[in-house]
Amino acid sequence: MKVDSYQSKAKSAGADHVSVLVKSGEPVDTLPPEVKDAVGTLELWKTLDLDVKEPRVGLDVTAAIADIEKQGYHVSRVQVTTTVKDVPRPPEKRA
């Protein structure tokens, strides 16, 4: 399925990246008001070809296609977390 991916300019619900996917060529101004309010200003990022056989980082392709077919859009929220661990120093070698 060919889709247009729009990125939100605002962070939403703690997510680092929020995007809305719609069928390619469909206008995003037809999104429900509650979705528009939740995602804020959208900017076209790129056109993607979604295929359930080709996984994508941060996107459940099967769910995205199902949502787009059912309601005309899919909202994707990605949160990136990092963990810093203190690694013990190895013992010093004695001469």
N, C-alpha and C positions, 0 to 999 in steps of 0.2 A: 504494500500500500504506500503510495507516495503522499507524504505529509509535509506541511510547512511547520517549522518549529519557531515559536516566538519566545523570546526571553523577557522575563519580568525585570524591570529596573529596580524594584523594591524587594527586600528580603521579606519572606512570608513564613509565619509560624516556625521561626527558628531555622528555616532552610537556608542554605548558602546559595542555592540555585533553584529558581522556579521557572518552569517553561510550560507553555501551552502548545499542544499539537493539534492541528486541524487538517482535514483533507486538503491537499495542495490546491491552491486557488480559492479556497473558501475564505471569506472575510471574517476577521475576529470581532468585528463590531456586532455580530449577531450572538455573541456569547451571552449567557444569562447574566443579569445585573450582579448577582451575588458572586459570580466567578470574576467578573471585571473588577469588583470592589476588592476581592481577596488578592488578586495578582497585580493590580495596579497597571501602570503603563507598560505596554508590550512593544517589543521591537523585533521585526523579522530577523531571525538568525540565519537559518538555512533550510533548504529542502532536503528531506531524507527519504530513503526508500526502506520502509520497515518490512522485515521478513522474519517470521517466528523462528526460522532456521539460523538467523544471524543475531546472536545476542548483542546487546549494547550496554555499556557501563552506565549504571544509574537509571536504567529504564527497563521496566517489565514490558517487553514488546508485545506479548500476548494480551496483557491487560490494556495496553495503549490501543491496540487495534480494536479490541472489543468495545472499549469506551467510545472510540471515534465512530464505530459503526452504530452504536446504540444512541449516543447523545450528541455526536458531532464534534467532540473535543476530548482531550485527555490532559489533565494537569499533572505535571511531574515535579516532585519536590526532592531535591538531593541535599543531604547534609554531609559535609566532609568533617571528619574528626581525626585528630592526631593524638598520639600518646607518646610521651617522652619518658624513657626509662633510664634510670641511673645504672650504668653498667660498672660493676666493680673492676677496679684496676687489677691486672695480673700481678702476682708477686714479683718483686724485683729479683733479678738473677744476681747471684753472688759470684764474684770472681775467684 
